[in-house]
Amino acid sequence: MNKTWIIIQREFINRVSKKSFILLTILMPFIFAALIFVPLWLSTVKGGDQKQVAVIDATMKYLPQFKDDESWHFVGVPQMEASFRSDSTQFDAVVEIKADLAEHPEAVTIYSRKEVPNSLSRLVSETLDEQVRQDKLLHYDIPQLPSIMQDVNRKLNIRTVKWGEDGSESESNAGAAMAAGMVLTLLIYMFVMSYGGMVMQSVMEEKTNRIVEVIVSSVKPFQLMIGKIIGIGLVGVAQLAIWAVLIIVLLAVAGGISGSSPELMGGASGLLATLQGLNLAKMGGLFVLNFIGGYLVYASIFAAIGAAINGQEDSQQFMMPIVLLLIFALYAGIYSSDNPDGPLAIWCSMIPFTSPIVMMVRLPFDVPVWETMLSVVILYVAAFGMIWIAGKIYRVGILMYGKKPSFKEMIRWITYK
């Protein structure tokens, strides 16, 4: 056990002391926070230049409906002029409204020397749609028809409530639950792919450089494999823990800064309100269990592959099934978010190769306790089983050179005593 601990320390310290690890660990939370708050901030930034739009209104009644905003200033002109086409004109666009707009909806055209911005098209459409609708209603000459139509077209506001086991009621938000599950799912997927691949790369490097021949003279191959898996796994756990702390600090600082902005404050408060409706303690605990179990399953497979092959070019035939399995698990998780209690979701939650990813999507939707416990038990039984199998392959393959192994031969290695 002491030798295994030495291997764990070596793998951990060698990686966390690298400049690339330090830079990535520090910069990633800032990038994550920027992805959240920069779009919110940009949405509140007002444009400095107000563009001029000429409006040719043949009906003489729609021009007053155009209201200036921070981006567009509307100016009425009597007719189309050739100067509007030149680069020297003061107008960035021209809106032409024909006299038969009420009868022909296509009787509006926007001209511009460049591509017409979507914001201008949307503003013109919304302005004219409402006014043309009101004009058409008045032609029916029915008393109070506009108010009647307004009442008929009123949209429903459906409230979703979730009943608790004790009879309590709480606001339900399926969108927030789905988003939270997908974020946790992607974290596990990326962690398994990146750090599992790191385990395989480490084993391959030591085997290729013949360093492993020196190491196994004083350490059992199984101890070496376990030390690598745990050491590299702790690197990932440390990185995620640092990210979590930094992200919480950055969100708190950004939330304090955004207190002076009603728009940003509204977006932040909406995000917090949706998170409060989730059982974060339960999700966090099960995330850690699935996170560790999923890593152990796949890291042991990656370690076995790294020990069996002789170089990077030999890894494709073994890596492809593993990558396809992970991609299938990810897509199963995506589809399970729409039907978390369906057969696909339930079965993939029990299969240890897919359960760490799929179960995280289902958790926000109140999965029965027996399903979550059974899934975790199966996952860890499979994890220790895969570690035992990988240890058998690792013991033989780590000292075998010059021969390209097959799946059949690797299965035979498992039976060696």
GIWOPE-V580845 format. One record per residue. N is the residue number from 1. PSI is psi in whole degrees, 0 to 359 (NA if undefined). NEAR is the number of other C-alpha atoms within 8 Angstrom. Layout:
N:PSI:NEAR
N:PSI:NEAR
This chain:
1:325:5
2:321:5
3:322:8
4:319:11
5:323:9
6:318:9
7:318:12
8:313:13
9:316:9
10:312:9
11:319:12
12:309:12
13:320:8
14:326:8
15:319:10
16:343:9
17:354:8
18:143:8
19:324:6
20:321:6
21:316:10
22:315:10
23:314:8
24:319:8
25:322:11
26:319:9
27:327:8
28:316:9
29:324:13
30:321:10
31:317:8
32:313:9
33:323:11
34:322:8
35:332:8
36:311:8
37:333:9
38:314:8
39:321:8
40:319:11
41:318:9
42:328:7
43:340:6
44:350:8
45:127:6
46:137:5
47:140:7
48:328:5
49:128:6
50:118:9
51:146:9
52:133:12
53:123:13
54:137:12
55:118:13
56:104:13
57:100:15
58:340:8
59:341:9
60:22:6
61:348:6
62:340:10
63:317:9
64:343:6
65:343:8
66:118:9
67:134:7
68:147:8
69:195:6
70:337:9
71:329:9
72:137:11
73:119:11
74:132:11
75:127:8
76:134:9
77:149:9
78:326:6
79:167:5
80:136:7
81:150:5
82:333:6
83:341:7
84:337:9
85:344:8
86:159:7
87:343:4
88:355:5
89:153:9
90:348:5
91:135:10
92:339:10
93:160:12
94:128:13
95:119:12
96:120:12
97:119:13
98:165:10
99:335:8
100:33:8
101:321:12
102:329:8
103:333:5
104:105:7
105:338:7
106:10:6
107:32:10
108:132:10
109:138:8
110:122:10
111:144:9
112:152:10
113:344:7
114:180:4
115:133:5
116:124:10
117:144:6
118:326:6
119:322:6
120:316:9
121:318:10
122:318:8
123:316:8
124:316:9
125:314:8
126:320:8
127:312:10
128:324:10
129:312:8
130:318:8
131:319:10
132:322:10
133:315:8
134:320:9
135:319:9
136:323:9
137:322:10
138:331:10
139:338:6
140:345:6
141:42:7
142:127:6
143:134:4
144:25:6
145:319:10
146:317:9
147:326:7
148:314:8
149:324:8
150:321:8
151:321:7
152:322:6
153:6:6
154:130:6
155:146:4
156:145:4
157:96:4
158:127:4
159:131:5
160:127:7
161:138:8
162:129:8
163:133:8
164:169:8
165:334:5
166:9:4
167:359:6
168:162:7
169:141:8
170:152:9
171:136:9
172:140:8
173:95:9
174:326:7
175:317:6
176:320:9
177:316:11
178:317:11
179:317:8
180:316:10
181:320:13
182:324:12
183:313:8
184:322:11
185:314:15
186:325:10
187:313:8
188:317:12
189:311:11
190:323:8
191:313:11
192:317:13
193:314:8
194:310:8
195:331:12
196:317:14
197:327:11
198:323:9
199:313:15
200:318:15
201:320:9
202:316:9
203:316:11
204:318:13
205:315:8
206:325:10
207:317:14
208:320:9
209:2:7
210:17:8
211:328:9
212:331:11
213:325:9
214:320:8
215:315:8
216:353:10
217:340:7
218:352:6
219:137:9
220:143:8
221:322:11
222:320:10
223:321:11
224:316:12
225:313:11
226:319:9
227:319:14
228:313:12
229:313:13
230:317:9
231:312:14
232:325:15
233:320:10
234:328:9
235:314:11
236:318:10
237:317:8
238:318:8
239:315:9
240:322:8
241:317:8
242:317:9
243:316:12
244:315:9
245:313:8
246:321:9
247:319:12
248:316:8
249:315:8
250:319:11
251:322:9
252:316:8
253:315:8
254:324:9
255:322:10
256:321:7
257:321:7
258:357:10
259:334:9
260:352:6
261:115:7
262:324:8
263:311:8
264:323:12
265:322:12
266:319:8
267:319:9
268:318:9
269:324:8
270:321:8
271:317:8
272:322:8
273:320:8
274:325:10
275:329:9
276:338:8
277:355:10
278:151:8
279:83:8
280:327:8
281:314:6
282:315:7
283:319:11
284:316:8
285:314:8
286:332:8
287:316:10
288:316:8
289:313:9
290:325:14
291:309:10
292:314:8
293:315:13
294:321:16
295:317:12
296:320:12
297:307:15
298:327:11
299:323:15
300:322:12
301:315:11
302:322:12
303:318:16
304:318:14
305:315:12
306:325:14
307:330:15
308:326:14
309:165:13
310:350:13
311:174:8
312:327:7
313:338:5
314:351:10
315:342:11
316:315:8
317:333:7
318:328:9
319:325:9
320:312:8
321:324:8
322:316:8
323:317:8
324:323:8
325:318:10
326:320:11
327:319:8
328:317:9
329:320:14
330:315:13
331:325:8
332:322:12
333:320:15
334:314:10
335:329:8
336:340:15
337:333:10
338:333:6
339:75:8
340:346:11
341:14:8
342:169:8
343:319:6
344:314:8
345:316:16
346:311:10
347:318:8
348:340:13
349:343:13
350:338:12
351:121:11
352:337:14
353:343:11
354:342:14
355:322:16
356:328:16
357:312:15
358:321:17
359:328:13
360:331:15
361:325:18
362:333:15
363:315:10
364:347:14
365:25:8
366:65:6
367:141:9
368:145:6
369:320:6
370:328:6
371:317:8
372:319:10
373:318:8
374:319:9
375:316:13
376:317:11
377:312:8
378:320:11
379:314:16
380:327:9
381:316:8
382:323:10
383:312:13
384:327:10
385:318:8
386:325:11
387:319:12
388:315:8
389:315:9
390:325:12
391:322:12
392:315:13
393:318:14
394:319:15
395:321:10
396:313:10
397:332:11
398:336:11
399:13:9
400:124:8
401:154:5
402:357:5
403:129:6
404:114:7
405:159:8
406:169:6
407:321:6
408:319:6
409:323:8
410:324:11
411:324:8
412:327:8
413:327:10
414:329:9
415:351:7
416:145:6
417:NA:2
